Amino acid sequence: MIVATVPHSAAALELFGIKLWGEEEEDAGDLGILDPRDYTARFDVGPVRNGIADRLKQSSAVWTNRNDPASGAAGLITAAQEDYRAILAALYAEGYYSGAIGIRINGQEAANLSLGSRLSDPIEVQISVDPGPLYRFGKTDYVNPPPKRRELTITGSEARAREQFAPGEVAYADVVNQAGDEAVADWRAAGHPKAEVSGRDVLADHPRRRLDVTIRLDPGPRARFGRVAVRNEGKVKAGFIRYMTDIRPGDAYDPEDVERATDRLTNLGVFSVIRVIEGDEVGPDGTLPITVEAYPRAPRRIGVGAVVSSTEGLGLEGFWLHRNVFGRAERLRFDASVGGLFSEDRVDDLDYALGVTFTKPGFLSPNNDLVTGLETRQDVFDDYRARTLGGRVGLNRTFDEWLTGSVFVDFTYSNVEDDLGTRELYTLGLPVRLEWDRRNSDLDPTVGYYVAGEVKPMYEFEFRNTALRTEIEGRKYWSFAEGRTVLAARAGFGTILGGDLRELPPDELFFTGGGGSVRGYGFRANGIEVDGDTLGGRSAVEASVELRQRIRDRYGVVVFADAGLVSVDEIPSGDSDLKAGVGIGGRFYTGLGPLRLDVATPLDRDNGESAVTFYVGIGQAF
């Protein structure tokens, strides 16, 4: 075959390694075919269910590549002959088992052509598919079925297989495979790590248009966990890695223990690659050895970032991190940030923060992190200025795959300037938080839900106030058109019981406004009026709704509406001032998550407020 280099002249823009538009540049070694053969293609499909014809066409290489020249006559003939199997597999996948496929090149059946056959121009390819009748499952049996079916708490291929591998259901070919895989997973959950599908007996009953399937399973021996070996190329102590797996030799084998061990070690953030590998076979003593392979990351890391807002100006932030201080994945992190650049006239009016955090994983339990931290900061808002120095110590705990929680003790000194004057506050708090996260992604969720709640008893020493701060938030996502259209909703409520609003730290009171609240307004810009003074509220309610539409692979558009109100009462009343904003946004999808640009306008704009506000960030707004 003779090949030659093809030049490339497409323009593109790339920023920070992310290609924003344009074609990918070809390497100098990219080659094109010197003997191209153009052809036309026609694809006819008999009566089928909606959408099936398009999927059949997409399975055909001849059809999908019809706008590009073939690599000579031999290349076209090869592609056409391979299409028989590809289209047949697509028919099986849709439940059609007696279809007829014809692929003719210049009137000759492709199956009868040799690779040396000559094709005269113009080349015409005719693909015809008669799917035949739709088949349904008749008999659906297992040999050695699992003793107990797992509880499936998510939707997906496993749940689909369990529901559809039943008499009378459409006989999709992939359901047969998934049903076997799902049964193997049930056997593994019952303590049999080497369970497998030993065979599938499939009989197509053409007169009755049904598929009879028997799946034969070999459960293998029941096992207990054996010794946990560690292959560690870094400086994290092997004993600590073994401890963090929480796999105890002698315990009954459970694949979820292996998955949790992998997640727990990955979440330490100290390894570039982590593998928890099951032994090839169960030993004579009924134990299954486990090997952990750990490949370290560089222990130290420096990061910088920037935030831009049309109301808050430019913000810069950076951190220094050591992720293995004493050999047990302890993390020491210093953070610094400054905000309000180019939007404030005086240096004294800039936001700033400087903090240090030490995290010790595996404290008292592999599922606990001990966290201590100190921070000093200044926050300048429309309604108040706060200079604070605070410290905290507490535990983060992972209960399971979806439920996490934390409990902390924190102490904060605050110097506050607002409409009430200047005052100093000393606050001791005990925040307790739970999060139930069933989203499929943190940065770009398309299905699932998220619920978080926090209760914080606190005592302020200067004015001797006791208060209880409570906050709850919920988010829900609905997906349509195979995840390309997403409807997202968010609602939140917070309230403070006890204490005088004038004698509590403003940081603990409720405001609305900002990119994660009511867009169209400045961050924490909306409070309440008390005797002519602007303060944070005793309670607040917020709600947002977004419609997200993905365009092609990398782009998306969003329309949204946000609303929120702040109240002087423990439960918002009808006298509360509702603030709402609407807007549109653009998304550019990257491997890190979507880059977000939102443009919002307030529906109840006060004098001096901007008519349009821009928000830029990584990840969806919620």
DADA-V786233 format. One line per field, one symbol per residue. ss: DSSP state (H for helix, E for strand, - for the rest). phi: phi as a letter, one per 40 degrees, with the letter a starting at -180 (. if undefined). psi: psi as a letter, one per 40 degrees, with the letter a starting at -180 (. if undefined). A space follows every 10 residues. Layout:
# DADA-V786233
ss = ???
phi = ???
psi = ???
This chain:
# DADA-V786233
ss = --EEE----- -EEEE--EEE EE-------- EEE--EE-EE EEEEE----- -HHHHHHHH- HHHH-----E EHHHHHHHHH HHHHHHHHHH HHH--E---E EEEEE--EEH HH-------- --EEEEEEEE ---E-EEEEE EEE------- ------HHHH HHHH-----E --HHHHHHHH HHHHHHHHH- -----EEEEE EEEEE----E EEEEEEEE-- ---EEEEEEE EE-----HHH HHHHH----- -E--HHHHHH HHHHHHH--- EEEEEEEE-- ------EEEE EEEEEE---E EEEEEEEEE- --EEEEEEEE EE-------- EEEEEEEEEE E-----HHH- EEEEEEEEEE E------EEE EEEEEEEEEE ---EEEEEEE EEEEEEEE-- --EEEEEEEE EEEEEEEE-- EEEEEEEEEE EEEEEEE--- -------EEE EEEEEEEEEE ----EEEEEE EEEEEEEEEE ----EEEEEE EEEEEEE--- HHH--HHH-E -E-------- -----E-EEE --EEE-E-EE EEEEEEEEEE E---EEEEEE EEEEEEE--- ------EEEE EEEEEEEEEE --EEEEEEEE EE-------- --EEEEEE-- --
phi = .cbacbcbbc cabbbfgbcc agcccccccc bbccbcbcab bbbbbccacd gcdccccccc ccccbccbcc cgcccccccc cccdcccccc cdccgbbbcb bbbbbfgbcc ccccccccbc cccbbbbbbb cgccbbcccb bbbgcccacc ccbbcicccc cccccadgcc cccccccccc cccccccccc hbcbcaccib bbbcccdcfa bcbbbcbbcg ccbbcbcbcb bbcbbccccc dccccfcbdh cccacccccc ccccccccgb bcbbbbbccc accdcgbbcb bbbbbccccb abbbaabbac bbgcbbaaab bbbacbgbgc bbbbbaaabg cgbbcbcccc caaaabbbbb cgcgadcbbc bbabababbb bcbabbbbba baaibbbbca cbbbaaabbb bbcbbbbacc hbabbbbbbb cbbbbbbbcc accacbahaa bbabbbcabb ccbfbbabbb aaabbabbbb ffgcbbbbba aaaaabbggc dcbbcdcccb bbhhcbbbch bccfcbbbbb fgbcbcccaa bbaaabbbbc bfcbbabbba abaaabbccc bdbcccccbb abababbbcb cchccbbbbb bccbcccgcc cbbbbbabgc ca
psi = hhiihhihei iihhhfehhd iiihhiideh iihdgihiii ihhhhahiih edddddddeh ddddedeiii gidddddddd dddddddddd dddefhefih hhhhhfehhd deiieeiihi iihhhhhhhh daihiihchg iihfiidhhi hheiiadddd dddegiheih ghdddddddd ddddddddde egdfiiheih hhhhgddefi hhhhhhihdi iiiihaihih hheaehhddd dddedfhhhd ihhhdddddd ddddddedee hdhhhhhiid ihideeihih hhhhhiihdi ihiiiihhie deahhiiiih hhegdeeffh hhhhiiihie heeidideei iiihihhhhh ifhdieeihh hiiihiihhh ideihhhihi iihahhhhda ddhiiihihi hhhhhhhaee ahihihhhig hhiihhhfie iddgidiaih hiihhgiihh ddefhhihhh hiiiiihhhi ffeehhhhii iihiihhiih deeihddeih iiiidebhie iihfehaihh feihiiidii hiiihihhhh hadeiiihii hiiiihieid hhieeihhhi iiaiiihhhi deihhhhhhi hieghiheii dhhihhahii d.
